Amino acid sequence: MISNFYFALTASEMGLSPTILALIVVSSIAFIVGFAKSSRENEYKKLMDSFIERKEESD
């Protein structure tokens, strides 16, 4: 017989208070937003750099 054993620990069993959980959630959201913004800016910068290089080569 195949049995599946699932287990989970609650936040309080892991020693996480509501304050720490809120801090983890806020930090995670800030990281994701910052990473997305940084990636978008880097793509734009690379695109503009390549455009400027091509323009200089054609002159």
N, CA and C atoms as an extended XYZ file, in Angstrom:
177
Properties=species:S:1:pos:R:3:atomname:S:1:resname:S:1:resid:I:1 pbc="F F F"
N         0.829       -1.181        0.000 N   MET     1
C         0.000        0.000        0.000 CA  MET     1
C         0.877        1.249        0.000 C   MET     1
N         0.571        2.158       -0.893 N   ILE     2
C         1.327        3.409       -0.957 CA  ILE     2
C         0.617        4.446       -0.092 C   ILE     2
N         1.341        4.983        0.828 N   SER     3
C         0.779        6.016        1.706 CA  SER     3
C         1.551        7.303        1.511 C   SER     3
N         0.836        8.371        1.442 N   ASN     4
C         1.468        9.693        1.353 CA  ASN     4
C         1.422       10.331        2.722 C   ASN     4
N         2.571       10.732        3.198 N   PHE     5
C         2.648       11.392        4.487 CA  PHE     5
C         2.968       12.860        4.259 C   PHE     5
N         2.034       13.702        4.590 N   TYR     6
C         2.230       15.134        4.468 CA  TYR     6
C         2.422       15.720        5.862 C   TYR     6
N         3.290       16.655        5.967 N   PHE     7
C         3.460       17.342        7.235 CA  PHE     7
C         3.760       18.798        6.964 C   PHE     7
N         3.395       19.612        7.894 N   ALA     8
C         3.666       21.041        7.782 CA  ALA     8
C         3.831       21.609        9.179 C   ALA     8
N         4.647       22.591        9.273 N   LEU     9
C         4.833       23.293       10.531 CA  LEU     9
C         4.168       24.647       10.429 C   LEU     9
N         3.500       25.032       11.474 N   THR    10
C         2.918       26.372       11.484 CA  THR    10
C         4.019       27.386       11.749 C   THR    10
N         3.704       28.621       11.478 N   ALA    11
C         4.693       29.680       11.677 CA  ALA    11
C         5.127       29.761       13.135 C   ALA    11
N         4.203       29.590       14.039 N   SER    12
C         4.568       29.681       15.462 CA  SER    12
C         5.452       28.504       15.874 C   SER    12
N         5.254       27.346       15.265 N   GLU    13
C         6.122       26.205       15.568 CA  GLU    13
C         7.544       26.437       15.063 C   GLU    13
N         7.677       27.228       14.020 N   MET    14
C         9.006       27.548       13.500 CA  MET    14
C         9.621       28.739       14.210 C   MET    14
N         8.871       29.359       15.098 N   GLY    15
C         9.386       30.497       15.855 CA  GLY    15
C         9.266       31.817       15.117 C   GLY    15
N         8.349       31.892       14.158 N   LEU    16
C         8.153       33.124       13.398 CA  LEU    16
C         6.957       33.880       13.950 C   LEU    16
N         7.185       35.095       14.359 N   SER    17
C         6.098       35.933       14.858 CA  SER    17
C         5.427       36.630       13.675 C   SER    17
N         4.230       37.163       13.875 N   PRO    18
C         3.567       37.903       12.794 CA  PRO    18
C         4.402       39.067       12.261 C   PRO    18
N         5.170       39.694       13.132 N   THR    19
C         6.036       40.800       12.705 CA  THR    19
C         7.108       40.305       11.740 C   THR    19
N         7.723       39.187       12.057 N   ILE    20
C         8.763       38.627       11.190 CA  ILE    20
C         8.160       38.164        9.868 C   ILE    20
N         6.985       37.552        9.909 N   LEU    21
C         6.329       37.127        8.675 CA  LEU    21
C         6.011       38.324        7.775 C   LEU    21
N         5.527       39.410        8.369 N   ALA    22
C         5.242       40.621        7.599 CA  ALA    22
C         6.520       41.172        6.986 C   ALA    22
N         7.615       41.163        7.735 N   LEU    23
C         8.897       41.643        7.230 CA  LEU    23
C         9.381       40.789        6.058 C   LEU    23
N         9.198       39.480        6.156 N   ILE    24
C         9.596       38.578        5.072 CA  ILE    24
C         8.780       38.860        3.815 C   ILE    24
N         7.480       39.042        3.968 N   VAL    25
C         6.617       39.309        2.818 CA  VAL    25
C         6.977       40.637        2.163 C   VAL    25
N         7.149       41.684        2.968 N   VAL    26
C         7.486       43.005        2.420 CA  VAL    26
C         8.843       42.966        1.729 C   VAL    26
N         9.805       42.301        2.327 N   SER    27
C        11.141       42.201        1.724 CA  SER    27
C        11.094       41.436        0.404 C   SER    27
N        10.300       40.388        0.358 N   SER    28
C        10.179       39.599       -0.873 CA  SER    28
C         9.574       40.428       -1.993 C   SER    28
N         8.525       41.166       -1.670 N   ILE    29
C         7.888       42.016       -2.687 CA  ILE    29
C         8.856       43.093       -3.158 C   ILE    29
N         9.583       43.720       -2.229 N   ALA    30
C        10.549       44.759       -2.605 CA  ALA    30
C        11.643       44.189       -3.496 C   ALA    30
N        12.104       42.975       -3.215 N   PHE    31
C        13.135       42.353       -4.040 CA  PHE    31
C        12.624       42.099       -5.452 C   PHE    31
N        11.426       41.555       -5.571 N   ILE    32
C        10.870       41.248       -6.896 CA  ILE    32
C        10.669       42.519       -7.702 C   ILE    32
N        10.116       43.555       -7.081 N   VAL    33
C         9.897       44.826       -7.782 CA  VAL    33
C        11.236       45.448       -8.183 C   VAL    33
N        12.200       45.453       -7.293 N   GLY    34
C        13.516       46.019       -7.606 CA  GLY    34
C        14.229       45.259       -8.701 C   GLY    34
N        14.112       43.928       -8.675 N   PHE    35
C        14.742       43.120       -9.714 CA  PHE    35
C        14.113       43.395      -11.071 C   PHE    35
N        12.789       43.487      -11.118 N   ALA    36
C        12.104       43.770      -12.387 CA  ALA    36
C        12.491       45.145      -12.916 C   ALA    36
N        12.551       46.138      -12.041 N   LYS    37
C        12.925       47.499      -12.461 CA  LYS    37
C        14.362       47.532      -12.959 C   LYS    37
N        15.252       46.870      -12.255 N   SER    38
C        16.655       46.833      -12.647 CA  SER    38
C        16.831       46.136      -13.989 C   SER    38
N        16.135       45.050      -14.190 N   SER    39
C        16.241       44.316      -15.450 CA  SER    39
C        15.762       45.166      -16.612 C   SER    39
N        14.657       45.873      -16.412 N   ARG    40
C        14.122       46.711      -17.475 CA  ARG    40
C        15.093       47.825      -17.827 C   ARG    40
N        15.704       48.451      -16.816 N   GLU    41
C        16.656       49.537      -17.072 CA  GLU    41
C        17.906       49.024      -17.775 C   GLU    41
N        18.370       47.835      -17.408 N   ASN    42
C        19.561       47.276      -18.053 CA  ASN    42
C        19.293       46.952      -19.513 C   ASN    42
N        18.110       46.429      -19.825 N   GLU    43
C        17.775       46.142      -21.215 CA  GLU    43
C        17.724       47.428      -22.020 C   GLU    43
N        17.136       48.487      -21.463 N   TYR    44
C        17.051       49.767      -22.147 CA  TYR    44
C        18.446       50.340      -22.385 C   TYR    44
N        19.315       50.261      -21.364 N   LYS    45
C        20.671       50.793      -21.494 CA  LYS    45
C        21.437       50.049      -22.582 C   LYS    45
N        21.332       48.715      -22.615 N   LYS    46
C        22.032       47.941      -23.641 CA  LYS    46
C        21.520       48.288      -25.025 C   LYS    46
N        20.220       48.470      -25.154 N   LEU    47
C        19.631       48.812      -26.448 CA  LEU    47
C        20.143       50.174      -26.922 C   LEU    47
N        20.159       51.156      -26.016 N   MET    48
C        20.629       52.483      -26.399 CA  MET    48
C        22.122       52.475      -26.719 C   MET    48
N        22.913       51.717      -25.948 N   ASP    49
C        24.351       51.629      -26.231 CA  ASP    49
C        24.601       51.025      -27.607 C   ASP    49
N        23.868       49.972      -27.948 N   SER    50
C        24.069       49.350      -29.258 CA  SER    50
C        23.611       50.286      -30.377 C   SER    50
N        22.545       51.050      -30.137 N   PHE    51
C        22.074       51.999      -31.142 CA  PHE    51
C        23.111       53.091      -31.380 C   PHE    51
N        23.698       53.597      -30.300 N   ILE    52
C        24.704       54.656      -30.430 CA  ILE    52
C        25.944       54.122      -31.148 C   ILE    52
N        26.362       52.895      -30.826 N   GLU    53
C        27.527       52.308      -31.492 CA  GLU    53
C        27.280       52.137      -32.985 C   GLU    53
N        26.110       51.678      -33.361 N   ARG    54
C        25.790       51.488      -34.781 CA  ARG    54
C        25.752       52.823      -35.506 C   ARG    54
N        25.223       53.838      -34.838 N   LYS    55
C        25.129       55.160      -35.454 CA  LYS    55
C        26.534       55.725      -35.681 C   LYS    55
N        27.433       55.534      -34.705 N   GLU    56
C        28.808       56.020      -34.850 CA  GLU    56
C        29.546       55.278      -35.968 C   GLU    56
N        29.294       53.987      -36.113 N   GLU    57
C        29.951       53.195      -37.145 CA  GLU    57
C        29.513       53.621      -38.544 C   GLU    57
N        28.245       54.048      -38.682 N   SER    58
C        27.757       54.418      -39.990 CA  SER    58
C        28.202       55.828      -40.409 C   SER    58
N        28.642       56.646      -39.443 N   ASP    59
C        29.099       58.018      -39.768 CA  ASP    59
C        30.451       58.043      -40.414 C   ASP    59
